[in-house]
């Protein structure tokens, strides 16, 4: 019988729901799980709504004070699924209490916070993992395997976009994601962090960036009294948008590859379009989240008469990572599975005493790239991320 670990989840909205589902599913589907999560407590500021969330998502109890949660003896793992402005405070306190920390992306709102969080988990000797969930799409793991095995040769190009359109209406209100003091940045940190992390995993370290950001709609209605997530309601008073709506940047990688990145919340019709193309000396790879079970692959090694882009359905448990836990080949999985895979790796990492990727070190390096893009966009030309 596997050992157990008590989990305390801070945050109960969109990400809280996705993380709860992962903790609920993981032991049922991964028979080799070394450490079973016990869903002890979910925490949020509003007692009535967090109580509802506890019941709906399957937590044993609820709390309204995260400081008490991180100090509890029956909790071994703190999951931070809040907006970025309190990631650092919670993670550092949790580590100081000897708790392992799982944290939503981006790791922090500033590079300094990310560095402090990294130091905190290192000093405490606990696991620190950032939930960059797209690392755990089986088709993206297949891309990594093909690159690592040299199947596409030397990588020359990384070309990535992450496009959304949910704030395009000018009267869409000032939700927290549009407030710099809560979110840190706009599309850059929310979406750019994902494709920077994927680029680092698939291509390698980024050495220098040159970028621009744009805020198309600078004033929006403040929130009506009852705030919400992506479907929030507008009030009468106007306020200032303090983050970017879009960010575009070029990057050079340590291995000589050239990269382009574009993220926006102003791409009409693109609800959640996360896509990349990688071109190597012997082949190319294309991924698109809207077809997340597929990887489009071109390999020079194919016989000339059938050479061309082919769509690989990455659903075979015998060949593709994570899928032996789920269904027979061809039975596709969805976005929520990436969170379950992440929690599986997290719990395996805790059992083995190692921080799985993306570790807090990866999170800090991603943050360094985000900060370099911000500096460059403010007029700095090419900027080197500060990984020190
Ligand atoms: C909203 O833009 C959002 O939910 C991001 O915060 C997530 O990280 C991304 O996966 C989907 O879009």
Boltz pocket constraint, residues with backbone or C-beta under 6 A from the ligand:
constraints:
  - pocket:
      binder: B
      contacts: [[A, 105], [A, 164], [A, 190], [A, 191], [A, 272]]
      max_distance: 6.0
